[in-house]
Amino acid sequence: MNEQKHLTILIILSLICFGPLNAADLKVEDITVASLSWGNQTAKIKLTNLSYDYKTIVIKTDLSFEGSELNPKRTSKKPFIIDPIYSATLNEPIEIPGNYGALKLKFTFYDVVDTLDPLYESQVFFTKEISNSFPVPEGMKAYLGAPLALPMFVDRSPLFDNQFTRYYFLFLKLGKKPEEIAGLMKTNLNYINFIADKLVAGKYLVRSGGENIPNFAVVDNSALTTLRPIINETTEKLYSAMKANLPKYDSVMTAMVSRGELTRDKDNIMEIGSVLYHKYPVILGLLLWNKIGREFINDGPRFSIFENSDPCRADMGEFMYMAVSASDLSGRSFYYDLIDVDGERFHTSIGDVSLVCEPVGESYKVVNKYYWNFLETDFPIIFSYDDETNSDLLAILGEGCVKLTEPLKEAINKLYLEGKDLRKVRGARYWSWNLVITGVMDKLDKSKLAVKEGNGIYTFQKSEE
């Protein structure tokens, strides 16, 4: 007991004599950023270590925008080791995304023991905020009314979460030259070339004959005028077909149960066939995406929208699209088919999906891979399935449906070089099919023919039996 009292007294005395640990050891003299314009910038930081010990610090930079239709955010962390009794000028790289609105740049300095340790508020010894404003140019006001729709997750990626990249592709599709784009967006050719180089490296852009050409489907107003009536017609016809097929589906399923060909336990996911009781997930996932969708988008074979990628990096390859949109022309569904160590499965949803993305590798290096999972609040309902058990009932439910999709498929093929440019064709198909599915499912839910279950997020695990 006496030893504990002595230790407490020593701690109190040390705090009185020397102040909080490390409070005066590190001093930030100044932070300057030569330019707060779009692109790569450098913050120069003058910092002094007043102690006789080496100091390890981490500088965390938080960048955000406010007051715009898009508000991109960036966070970076970088460690430094400062010699004893030494003043250093540190260079912190910053990339300011091309966006309009109010920019806020916050620097937070942490005094740490090891660069791999978590960062805590108690380690903070200095903060500073810098701001700038990017007003919308007059020439852009005519274009900012209708948002540009991107696939789920791609719209959050650092390349596409900002206004410049999205409108750059639209302007290229409209045939505008770099000088004209620079004038409209109030930027310079250096920044345009900087972003173009990134987009070429990511295979979103190709250079041909001295021109930059989008390497995925950009659905502008001209294409929209052609496709929108056919999308609406396809949605109506598919809904009517589902409405007509559902009574037969119910009666055949009842007969299968009575013959012992189908489980009676609709909630036991270990029982193959139990999923068939859940009409909304069955129509959304097994029929519209995994059966009819494969045929419509990829001419039959299974496909993965994030092949050699993941939802965090969100590289969609030939299934990428961007579309001039409105509130009723943004598909709200999602389909991701994959095979890995956990077997074959696919995820699907109606509505937004949030993920946890954890980088694989060292904390402060460039991230090329992520561990990802659903947020606890967005965790999917899990179903098991196999093609053989489901085939008869799915055939009844989808009777005549593939034929109903053919006019839309033909219209897309005709728009995109008679179907020869598969990279653009498949992206346009994915965009339009997402709209069709969203419309069909909304109608089924509203009419109570198939009611959404849970949060609308589902995982279908293929049985290995």
C-alpha positions as a Python dict, from the first residue, in 0.01 Angstrom:
ca = {
    (1, 'M'): (0, 0, 0),
    (2, 'N'): (287, 238, 88),
    (3, 'E'): (460, 155, -243),
    (4, 'Q'): (144, 245, -433),
    (5, 'K'): (118, 580, -248),
    (6, 'H'): (483, 657, -324),
    (7, 'L'): (430, 583, -694),
    (8, 'T'): (126, 809, -707),
    (9, 'I'): (318, 1093, -538),
    (10, 'L'): (606, 1055, -787),
    (11, 'I'): (369, 1075, -1085),
    (12, 'I'): (201, 1388, -945),
    (13, 'L'): (539, 1554, -876),
    (14, 'S'): (664, 1473, -1227),
    (15, 'L'): (355, 1630, -1381),
    (16, 'I'): (396, 1943, -1162),
    (17, 'C'): (766, 1980, -1243),
    (18, 'F'): (775, 1880, -1605),
    (19, 'G'): (416, 1925, -1727),
    (20, 'P'): (226, 1673, -1940),
    (21, 'L'): (448, 1422, -2116),
    (22, 'N'): (596, 1560, -2442),
    (23, 'A'): (378, 1874, -2424),
    (24, 'A'): (667, 2115, -2487),
    (25, 'D'): (911, 1881, -2663),
    (26, 'L'): (776, 1939, -3013),
    (27, 'K'): (692, 2275, -3165),
    (28, 'V'): (534, 2340, -3505),
    (29, 'E'): (670, 2672, -3627),
    (30, 'D'): (473, 2706, -3952),
    (31, 'I'): (266, 2526, -4216),
    (32, 'T'): (252, 2669, -4568),
    (33, 'V'): (97, 2541, -4890),
    (34, 'A'): (226, 2733, -5190),
    (35, 'S'): (-91, 2670, -5391),
    (36, 'L'): (-438, 2548, -5297),
    (37, 'S'): (-540, 2477, -5658),
    (38, 'W'): (-645, 2136, -5794),
    (39, 'G'): (-375, 1873, -5828),
    (40, 'N'): (-61, 1767, -5643),
    (41, 'Q'): (51, 2020, -5383),
    (42, 'T'): (303, 2013, -5099),
    (43, 'A'): (260, 2139, -4747),
    (44, 'K'): (591, 2261, -4601),
    (45, 'I'): (602, 2215, -4227),
    (46, 'K'): (868, 2366, -4000),
    (47, 'L'): (896, 2164, -3682),
    (48, 'T'): (1145, 2167, -3394),
    (49, 'N'): (1232, 1887, -3153),
    (50, 'L'): (1336, 2056, -2827),
    (51, 'S'): (1416, 1734, -2643),
    (52, 'Y'): (1734, 1527, -2627),
    (53, 'D'): (1550, 1221, -2759),
    (54, 'Y'): (1458, 1109, -3107),
    (55, 'K'): (1089, 1179, -3169),
    (56, 'T'): (852, 983, -3388),
    (57, 'I'): (553, 1177, -3512),
    (58, 'V'): (265, 1107, -3746),
    (59, 'I'): (101, 1382, -3948),
    (60, 'K'): (-260, 1309, -4037),
    (61, 'T'): (-414, 1515, -4315),
    (62, 'D'): (-791, 1534, -4358),
    (63, 'L'): (-923, 1699, -4673),
    (64, 'S'): (-1293, 1763, -4733),
    (65, 'F'): (-1532, 1969, -4944),
    (66, 'E'): (-1864, 2123, -4846),
    (67, 'G'): (-2144, 2298, -5031),
    (68, 'S'): (-2128, 2103, -5356),
    (69, 'E'): (-2326, 1826, -5528),
    (70, 'L'): (-2019, 1608, -5465),
    (71, 'N'): (-1808, 1643, -5152),
    (72, 'P'): (-1495, 1427, -5186),
    (73, 'K'): (-1284, 1345, -4881),
    (74, 'R'): (-923, 1238, -4845),
    (75, 'T'): (-729, 1117, -4541),
    (76, 'S'): (-359, 1040, -4529),
    (77, 'K'): (-109, 957, -4254),
    (78, 'K'): (266, 990, -4279),
    (79, 'P'): (534, 917, -4013),
    (80, 'F'): (853, 1117, -3952),
    (81, 'I'): (1149, 1066, -3716),
    (82, 'I'): (1299, 1391, -3581),
    (83, 'D'): (1653, 1410, -3446),
    (84, 'P'): (1719, 1547, -3094),
    (85, 'I'): (1750, 1928, -3062),
    (86, 'Y'): (1677, 1972, -3430),
    (87, 'S'): (1464, 2189, -3657),
    (88, 'A'): (1333, 2016, -3969),
    (89, 'T'): (1133, 2119, -4274),
    (90, 'L'): (892, 1836, -4356),
    (91, 'N'): (719, 1794, -4690),
    (92, 'E'): (367, 1656, -4678),
    (93, 'P'): (220, 1572, -5023),
    (94, 'I'): (-145, 1663, -5081),
    (95, 'E'): (-365, 1598, -5380),
    (96, 'I'): (-659, 1836, -5406),
    (97, 'P'): (-937, 1677, -5613),
    (98, 'G'): (-1105, 1877, -5888),
    (99, 'N'): (-1421, 1993, -5717),
    (100, 'Y'): (-1619, 2308, -5651),
    (101, 'G'): (-1727, 2429, -5309),
    (102, 'A'): (-1548, 2502, -4982),
    (103, 'L'): (-1220, 2316, -4927),
    (104, 'K'): (-1110, 2237, -4571),
    (105, 'L'): (-765, 2102, -4502),
    (106, 'K'): (-686, 1991, -4147),
    (107, 'F'): (-341, 1889, -4020),
    (108, 'T'): (-320, 1687, -3698),
    (109, 'F'): (17, 1605, -3538),
    (110, 'Y'): (64, 1299, -3316),
    (111, 'D'): (358, 1222, -3087),
    (112, 'V'): (384, 842, -3104),
    (113, 'V'): (615, 564, -2988),
    (114, 'D'): (580, 341, -3293),
    (115, 'T'): (442, 419, -3640),
    (116, 'L'): (227, 105, -3634),
    (117, 'D'): (48, 205, -3313),
    (118, 'P'): (-313, 330, -3329),
    (119, 'L'): (-353, 707, -3312),
    (120, 'Y'): (-517, 853, -3001),
    (121, 'E'): (-646, 1198, -2916),
    (122, 'S'): (-412, 1206, -2615),
    (123, 'Q'): (-113, 1196, -2856),
    (124, 'V'): (-214, 1512, -3042),
    (125, 'F'): (20, 1806, -2985),
    (126, 'F'): (-79, 2042, -3267),
    (127, 'T'): (-359, 2102, -3518),
    (128, 'K'): (-416, 2355, -3794),
    (129, 'E'): (-690, 2413, -4051),
    (130, 'I'): (-649, 2578, -4393),
    (131, 'S'): (-941, 2660, -4620),
    (132, 'N'): (-1008, 2771, -4976),
    (133, 'S'): (-1310, 2828, -5198),
    (134, 'F'): (-1371, 2701, -5552),
    (135, 'P'): (-1677, 2884, -5691),
    (136, 'V'): (-1872, 2725, -5977),
    (137, 'P'): (-1768, 2889, -6307),
    (138, 'E'): (-2043, 3047, -6516),
    (139, 'G'): (-1979, 2804, -6801),
    (140, 'M'): (-2043, 2504, -6574),
    (141, 'K'): (-2378, 2616, -6435),
    (142, 'A'): (-2563, 2484, -6741),
    (143, 'Y'): (-2422, 2133, -6682),
    (144, 'L'): (-2448, 2093, -6305),
    (145, 'G'): (-2826, 2048, -6296),
    (146, 'A'): (-2841, 1678, -6387),
    (147, 'P'): (-2611, 1451, -6187),
    (148, 'L'): (-2385, 1199, -6358),
    (149, 'A'): (-2464, 849, -6234),
    (150, 'L'): (-2192, 593, -6171),
    (151, 'P'): (-2209, 233, -6045),
    (152, 'M'): (-2234, 177, -5671),
    (153, 'F'): (-1890, 193, -5501),
    (154, 'V'): (-1725, 347, -5812),
    (155, 'D'): (-1894, 674, -5720),
    (156, 'R'): (-1694, 674, -5394),
    (157, 'S'): (-1353, 593, -5546),
    (158, 'P'): (-1089, 870, -5546),
    (159, 'L'): (-1086, 891, -5924),
    (160, 'F'): (-1461, 944, -5962),
    (161, 'D'): (-1585, 1102, -5638),
    (162, 'N'): (-1522, 1454, -5772),
    (163, 'Q'): (-1684, 1680, -6030),
    (164, 'F'): (-1387, 1728, -6259),
    (165, 'T'): (-1342, 1361, -6359),
    (166, 'R'): (-1712, 1302, -6417),
    (167, 'Y'): (-1768, 1613, -6629),
    (168, 'Y'): (-1439, 1558, -6810),
    (169, 'F'): (-1578, 1231, -6950),
    (170, 'L'): (-1907, 1398, -7040),
    (171, 'F'): (-1728, 1677, -7225),
    (172, 'L'): (-1510, 1427, -7412),
    (173, 'K'): (-1825, 1239, -7517),
    (174, 'L'): (-1970, 1570, -7639),
    (175, 'G'): (-1659, 1623, -7853),
    (176, 'K'): (-1507, 1914, -7659),
    (177, 'K'): (-1133, 1982, -7692),
    (178, 'P'): (-895, 2014, -7391),
    (179, 'E'): (-869, 2391, -7428),
    (180, 'E'): (-1248, 2424, -7427),
    (181, 'I'): (-1277, 2198, -7120),
    (182, 'A'): (-1012, 2401, -6938),
    (183, 'G'): (-1205, 2721, -7011),
    (184, 'L'): (-1538, 2577, -6899),
    (185, 'M'): (-1404, 2431, -6575),
    (186, 'K'): (-1160, 2714, -6495),
    (187, 'T'): (-853, 2497, -6476),
    (188, 'N'): (-539, 2453, -6688),
    (189, 'L'): (-409, 2199, -6938),
    (190, 'N'): (-148, 2073, -6691),
    (191, 'Y'): (-420, 1955, -6454),
    (192, 'I'): (-621, 1802, -6738),
    (193, 'N'): (-315, 1609, -6856),
    (194, 'F'): (-237, 1504, -6498),
    (195, 'I'): (-581, 1348, -6455),
    (196, 'A'): (-581, 1206, -6808),
    (197, 'D'): (-257, 1020, -6736),
    (198, 'K'): (-419, 860, -6431),
    (199, 'L'): (-726, 762, -6630),
    (200, 'V'): (-517, 611, -6908),
    (201, 'A'): (-322, 409, -6649),
    (202, 'G'): (-654, 284, -6509),
    (203, 'K'): (-778, 195, -6861),
    (204, 'Y'): (-1071, 435, -6830),
    (205, 'L'): (-933, 645, -7114),
    (206, 'V'): (-750, 559, -7437),
    (207, 'R'): (-537, 787, -7653),
    (208, 'S'): (-586, 760, -8026),
    (209, 'G'): (-480, 1001, -8299),
    (210, 'G'): (-387, 1265, -8044),
    (211, 'E'): (-730, 1249, -7878),
    (212, 'N'): (-848, 1117, -7543),
    (213, 'I'): (-1143, 878, -7582),
    (214, 'P'): (-1358, 731, -7299),
    (215, 'N'): (-1295, 357, -7270),
    (216, 'F'): (-1634, 276, -7116),
    (217, 'A'): (-2000, 352, -7180),
    (218, 'V'): (-2088, 719, -7139),
    (219, 'V'): (-2465, 753, -7177),
    (220, 'D'): (-2530, 1113, -7278),
    (221, 'N'): (-2864, 1282, -7348),
    (222, 'S'): (-2870, 1156, -7705),
    (223, 'A'): (-2834, 792, -7597),
    (224, 'L'): (-3075, 853, -7310),
    (225, 'T'): (-3344, 980, -7548),
    (226, 'T'): (-3317, 656, -7745),
    (227, 'L'): (-3296, 413, -7452),
    (228, 'R'): (-3526, 559, -7189),
    (229, 'P'): (-3858, 465, -7356),
    (230, 'I'): (-3732, 110, -7420),
    (231, 'I'): (-3609, 77, -7059),
    (232, 'N'): (-3951, 186, -6932),
    (233, 'E'): (-4131, -53, -7168),
    (234, 'T'): (-3907, -344, -7068),
    (235, 'T'): (-3970, -272, -6699),
    (236, 'E'): (-4348, -272, -6748),
    (237, 'K'): (-4348, -591, -6953),
    (238, 'L'): (-4126, -780, -6710),
    (239, 'Y'): (-4340, -673, -6416),
    (240, 'S'): (-4654, -791, -6597),
    (241, 'A'): (-4487, -1124, -6679),
    (242, 'M'): (-4385, -1174, -6313),
    (243, 'K'): (-4737, -1088, -6200),
    (244, 'A'): (-4879, -1347, -6438),
    (245, 'N'): (-4622, -1616, -6347),
    (246, 'L'): (-4637, -1588, -5968),
    (247, 'P'): (-4967, -1782, -5915),
    (248, 'K'): (-4831, -2081, -6108),
    (249, 'Y'): (-4505, -2055, -5912),
    (250, 'D'): (-4701, -2074, -5586),
    (251, 'S'): (-4912, -2373, -5695),
    (252, 'V'): (-4616, -2575, -5827),
    (253, 'M'): (-4417, -2503, -5509),
    (254, 'T'): (-4710, -2625, -5296),
    (255, 'A'): (-4724, -2945, -5502),
    (256, 'M'): (-4347, -2998, -5464),
    (257, 'V'): (-4375, -2962, -5086),
    (258, 'S'): (-4662, -3212, -5069),
    (259, 'R'): (-4454, -3465, -5270),
    (260, 'G'): (-4154, -3417, -5040),
    (261, 'E'): (-3946, -3261, -5319),
    (262, 'L'): (-3902, -2934, -5133),
    (263, 'T'): (-3836, -2857, -4767),
    (264, 'R'): (-4117, -2727, -4549),
    (265, 'D'): (-3873, -2521, -4341),
    (266, 'K'): (-3847, -2185, -4515),
    (267, 'D'): (-3604, -2035, -4262),
    (268, 'N'): (-3340, -2308, -4249),
    (269, 'I'): (-3069, -2189, -4487),
    (270, 'M'): (-2897, -2528, -4462),
    (271, 'E'): (-3197, -2682, -4640),
    (272, 'I'): (-3144, -2647, -5015),
    (273, 'G'): (-3460, -2496, -5161),
    (274, 'S'): (-3568, -2300, -4853),
    (275, 'V'): (-3475, -1980, -5039),
    (276, 'L'): (-3764, -2043, -5282),
    (277, 'Y'): (-4012, -1933, -5016),
    (278, 'H'): (-3853, -1586, -5017),
    (279, 'K'): (-3995, -1436, -5335),
    (280, 'Y'): (-3834, -1093, -5320),
    (281, 'P'): (-3473, -1218, -5287),
    (282, 'V'): (-3544, -1500, -5536),
    (283, 'I'): (-3673, -1264, -5804),
    (284, 'L'): (-3403, -1002, -5741),
    (285, 'G'): (-3104, -1233, -5704),
    (286, 'L'): (-3163, -1574, -5858),
    (287, 'L'): (-3387, -1470, -6145),
    (288, 'L'): (-3328, -1109, -6254),
    (289, 'W'): (-2954, -1090, -6182),
    (290, 'N'): (-2813, -1441, -6179),
    (291, 'K'): (-3023, -1586, -6463),
    (292, 'I'): (-3178, -1326, -6693),
    (293, 'G'): (-2910, -1069, -6605),
    (294, 'R'): (-2627, -1299, -6709),
    (295, 'E'): (-2793, -1348, -7044),
    (296, 'F'): (-2871, -980, -7096),
    (297, 'I'): (-2538, -834, -6981),
    (298, 'N'): (-2284, -1104, -7065),
    (299, 'D'): (-2463, -1321, -7321),
    (300, 'G'): (-2491, -1612, -7078),
    (301, 'P'): (-2170, -1680, -6880),
    (302, 'R'): (-2126, -1572, -6518),
    (303, 'F'): (-1946, -1242, -6475),
    (304, 'S'): (-1787, -1045, -6193),
    (305, 'I'): (-1809, -667, -6200),
    (306, 'F'): (-1493, -645, -5985),
    (307, 'E'): (-1277, -907, -6158),
    (308, 'N'): (-917, -861, -6032),
    (309, 'S'): (-1045, -584, -5804),
    (310, 'D'): (-1285, -546, -5510),
    (311, 'P'): (-1564, -309, -5402),
    (312, 'C'): (-1313, -85, -5221),
    (313, 'R'): (-1094, -22, -5528),
    (314, 'A'): (-1406, -55, -5747),
    (315, 'D'): (-1239, -115, -6082),
    (316, 'M'): (-1527, -245, -6297),
    (317, 'G'): (-1342, -292, -6625),
    (318, 'E'): (-1579, -353, -6917),
    (319, 'F'): (-1888, -320, -6692),
    (320, 'M'): (-1811, 43, -6608),
    (321, 'Y'): (-2055, 316, -6711),
    (322, 'M'): (-2144, 679, -6654),
    (323, 'A'): (-2485, 821, -6741),
    (324, 'V'): (-2652, 1161, -6751),
    (325, 'S'): (-2920, 1092, -6500),
    (326, 'A'): (-3213, 1203, -6292),
    (327, 'S'): (-3367, 1069, -5973),
    (328, 'D'): (-3563, 808, -6169),
    (329, 'L'): (-3268, 709, -6389),
    (330, 'S'): (-3021, 582, -6132),
    (331, 'G'): (-3042, 210, -6071),
    (332, 'R'): (-3031, 125, -5700),
    (333, 'S'): (-2943, -241, -5727),
    (334, 'F'): (-2611, -422, -5692),
    (335, 'Y'): (-2481, -761, -5806),
    (336, 'Y'): (-2134, -900, -5732),
    (337, 'D'): (-2059, -1261, -5824),
    (338, 'L'): (-1734, -1412, -5701),
    (339, 'I'): (-1547, -1735, -5635),
    (340, 'D'): (-1279, -1754, -5367),
    (341, 'V'): (-1169, -1975, -5077),
    (342, 'D'): (-1521, -1950, -4934),
    (343, 'G'): (-1674, -2096, -5250),
    (344, 'E'): (-1905, -1952, -5514),
    (345, 'R'): (-2155, -1690, -5410),
    (346, 'F'): (-2303, -1359, -5510),
    (347, 'H'): (-2416, -1048, -5324),
    (348, 'T'): (-2713, -841, -5435),
    (349, 'S'): (-2919, -555, -5297),
    (350, 'I'): (-3177, -288, -5351),
    (351, 'G'): (-3062, 38, -5196),
    (352, 'D'): (-2730, 175, -5082),
    (353, 'V'): (-2470, -54, -4926),
    (354, 'S'): (-2196, 52, -4684),
    (355, 'L'): (-1871, -138, -4642),
    (356, 'V'): (-1573, -155, -4411),
    (357, 'C'): (-1252, -135, -4614),
    (358, 'E'): (-927, -228, -4439),
    (359, 'P'): (-603, -193, -4638),
    (360, 'V'): (-378, -497, -4666),
    (361, 'G'): (-13, -418, -4599),
    (362, 'E'): (175, -147, -4414),
    (363, 'S'): (-30, 141, -4282),
    (364, 'Y'): (137, 426, -4467),
    (365, 'K'): (210, 270, -4806),
    (366, 'V'): (5, 276, -5126),
    (367, 'V'): (-289, 40, -5094),
    (368, 'N'): (-349, -209, -5375),
    (369, 'K'): (-569, -453, -5189),
    (370, 'Y'): (-835, -443, -4918),
    (371, 'Y'): (-1005, -672, -4676),
    (372, 'W'): (-1368, -570, -4704),
    (373, 'N'): (-1691, -659, -4531),
    (374, 'F'): (-2041, -526, -4479),
    (375, 'L'): (-2114, -290, -4192),
    (376, 'E'): (-2297, -457, -3906),
    (377, 'T'): (-2607, -248, -3984),
    (378, 'D'): (-2589, -350, -4352),
    (379, 'F'): (-2506, -717, -4304),
    (380, 'P'): (-2688, -930, -4563),
    (381, 'I'): (-2945, -1205, -4514),
    (382, 'I'): (-2776, -1527, -4624),
    (383, 'F'): (-2941, -1791, -4844),
    (384, 'S'): (-2807, -2116, -4989),
    (385, 'Y'): (-2897, -2234, -5337),
    (386, 'D'): (-2810, -2475, -5614),
    (387, 'D'): (-2903, -2450, -5979),
    (388, 'E'): (-3066, -2794, -6003),
    (389, 'T'): (-3309, -2752, -5710),
    (390, 'N'): (-3410, -2405, -5820),
    (391, 'S'): (-3431, -2463, -6196),
    (392, 'D'): (-3795, -2575, -6237),
    (393, 'L'): (-3948, -2300, -6026),
    (394, 'L'): (-3721, -2031, -6169),
    (395, 'A'): (-3819, -2143, -6520),
    (396, 'I'): (-4185, -2094, -6428),
    (397, 'L'): (-4122, -1755, -6268),
    (398, 'G'): (-3913, -1632, -6562),
    (399, 'E'): (-4121, -1781, -6843),
    (400, 'G'): (-4107, -1551, -7146),
    (401, 'C'): (-3890, -1294, -6972),
    (402, 'V'): (-3567, -1327, -7173),
    (403, 'K'): (-3754, -1255, -7496),
    (404, 'L'): (-3895, -937, -7342),
    (405, 'T'): (-3542, -801, -7289),
    (406, 'E'): (-3428, -846, -7650),
    (407, 'P'): (-3546, -506, -7789),
    (408, 'L'): (-3346, -321, -7521),
    (409, 'K'): (-3040, -536, -7585),
    (410, 'E'): (-3062, -474, -7960),
    (411, 'A'): (-3101, -98, -7911),
    (412, 'I'): (-2784, -87, -7696),
    (413, 'N'): (-2590, -296, -7950),
    (414, 'K'): (-2693, -58, -8227),
    (415, 'L'): (-2591, 251, -8029),
    (416, 'Y'): (-2245, 117, -7950),
    (417, 'L'): (-2093, 26, -8286),
    (418, 'E'): (-2343, -247, -8365),
    (419, 'G'): (-2233, -438, -8058),
    (420, 'K'): (-1866, -466, -8157),
    (421, 'D'): (-1726, -249, -7879),
    (422, 'L'): (-1794, -499, -7598),
    (423, 'R'): (-1633, -283, -7330),
    (424, 'K'): (-1891, -10, -7389),
    (425, 'V'): (-2178, -245, -7476),
    (426, 'R'): (-2152, -435, -7149),
    (427, 'G'): (-2129, -118, -6943),
    (428, 'A'): (-2441, 24, -7110),
    (429, 'R'): (-2619, -308, -7058),
    (430, 'Y'): (-2525, -314, -6690),
    (431, 'W'): (-2652, 43, -6645),
    (432, 'S'): (-2983, -17, -6824),
    (433, 'W'): (-3042, -357, -6661),
    (434, 'N'): (-2990, -205, -6317),
    (435, 'L'): (-3263, 46, -6398),
    (436, 'V'): (-3497, -229, -6518),
    (437, 'I'): (-3440, -438, -6206),
    (438, 'T'): (-3488, -139, -5976),
    (439, 'G'): (-3816, -55, -6149),
    (440, 'V'): (-3948, -413, -6145),
    (441, 'M'): (-3863, -469, -5779),
    (442, 'D'): (-4020, -137, -5676),
    (443, 'K'): (-4341, -236, -5853),
    (444, 'L'): (-4348, -584, -5700),
    (445, 'D'): (-4289, -443, -5353),
    (446, 'K'): (-4552, -171, -5391),
    (447, 'S'): (-4813, -421, -5514),
    (448, 'K'): (-4721, -663, -5229),
    (449, 'L'): (-4656, -943, -5481),
    (450, 'A'): (-4301, -973, -5346),
    (451, 'V'): (-4219, -773, -5034),
    (452, 'K'): (-3863, -666, -4951),
    (453, 'E'): (-3711, -862, -4663),
    (454, 'G'): (-3478, -707, -4406),
    (455, 'N'): (-3250, -431, -4530),
    (456, 'G'): (-3268, -545, -4892),
    (457, 'I'): (-2914, -686, -4893),
    (458, 'Y'): (-2873, -1058, -4966),
    (459, 'T'): (-2592, -1310, -5007),
    (460, 'F'): (-2653, -1630, -5204),
    (461, 'Q'): (-2405, -1906, -5120),
    (462, 'K'): (-2391, -2187, -5376),
    (463, 'S'): (-2417, -2534, -5224),
    (464, 'E'): (-2117, -2761, -5281),
    (465, 'E'): (-2329, -3077, -5253),
}
